[in-house]
Amino acid sequence: MPETLKRQSSDYCLALQPICDQHLRHVGDELLYRSSQHARSAQIEDPLVATARVSHMAFYEMGVEALTGSRQLFFNVPREWLFNPDLLPPVTERVVLEILEDIAGDAEVIEALQQIKSLGYCIALDDFVVTQATLPLLDVADIVKVDVLNDGIRDADLAIYQSRGLTLLAEKVEDFKTFQHCRDLGFTLFQGYFYAHPEIRPSQFNRNGNKTAQLRLLAVLQDENAEFEVLEPLLAQDPQLCIRLLRLCNSPLYRRECVIASLRQAMILVGFSRLRKLIVVVMLADSNPFNQLMLPKALTRASMCEKLAAETHADSPDSAFLVGILSMMDILLEEPLDKLCVQLPLSEEVKLALLKRQGRLGEILRLTIAFEEARLGSASQTVVERLNRCYLSSVSWANQLLGEVSRSSADQKS
């Protein structure tokens, strides 16, 4: 892919437009898509892709806590997403799903919204106007957003909203006089240039996804009885997916303190359903090929660390595998390891190995890297032979795995 096209496809970012209450306190933000840091408006070519991108930026790259703290986050949802809860944000608390104005209140939509509400999401109706087709939506809504600039305010509609106890949000409020008027009519939430313009929030995340591995992992995850021995090496092929999974483990969704020592532990904590959700959103959002030149080395290193840990019986092979795969994240994701370790819920033993090459896991990692770089010094013949054996076995495993994924990708294209 030409570098210019790569930048165009991966430079997308999000914007937040503040929402205030009747006392002008900042109580919420609407999540908006921007094709680049310099775009003044959304410039959306494909609504599904734009939604996926802004979703994974907010919930998997940056984290909702870092974006909005304790404020509500309003998130636009296209009709297609209503029928697949796996695509919805992983955090239900404080997330308000905005139902777009082109969605009618047919029986299918109402049933889907009832299911979504049962999961804990709050429902807002965007740019809402009362018609026979939209009226049923009021039965499942919590908030109604009224475009006071373009649609105006109809007394009859206000009476319907207020009789149902719905929260009223006035959007496109351009001046303080309009704010005062809407407040007098019973609106309690307000959004518009009178208060704040959207603020661009670029992500620092390097976006390169291994789609073939994602496809295969997604296929395997359809089987609820899938073995973690099959899932773990597939997940390891996509460093971005690993990082997002670990960040998800550290999200408000998992309220208890949780430190992760292996990819398997992270998968068990998150569960098949949320892992499927994560993969689908990432696949929809990502558009760049992964750096295939570095992938075999990363997989070989992780496998070799795992085999050495198993041979010495001193440490968990799963933890050694995690240390091996994460040790190349600074190269693969162009983000310093110390920064990643702060962001991820890793065990102290894993952090110590990654940052200081200390502890038993650190020793295994140092030995593996020394072998890669032919810096074994005065190691005995027995040690060299053992390392050779582990290395050749790891190379074979990595090549076999990548070959299977390549064949799987070719089969899907044919």
ABEGO torsion letter per residue (X at the ends): XBAAAAAAAAABBBBBBBBBBAAGBBABBBBBBBABAABABAGBABAAAAAAAAAAAAAAAAEAAAAAEABBBBBBBBAAAAABAAABBABABGBBBBBBAABBBBAAAAAAAAAAAAAGBBBBBBGBBBBAAAAAAAAABABBBBBAAAAEBBAAAAAAAAAAGBBBBBBGBABAAAAAAAAAAGBABBBEAAABBBBBBBBABBBBBBAAAAAAAAAAAABAABBAAAAAAAAAABAAAAAAAAAAAABAABABBBBBABAAAAAAAAEAAAAAAAAAAAAAABABBBBAAAAAAAAAAAAAAAAAAAAAGABBAAAAAAAAAAAAAAAAAGBBAAAAAAABBBBAAAAAAAAAGBEAAAAAAAAAAAAAAGAAEABBAAAAAAAAAAAAAAAAAAAAAAAAAAAAAAAAAX
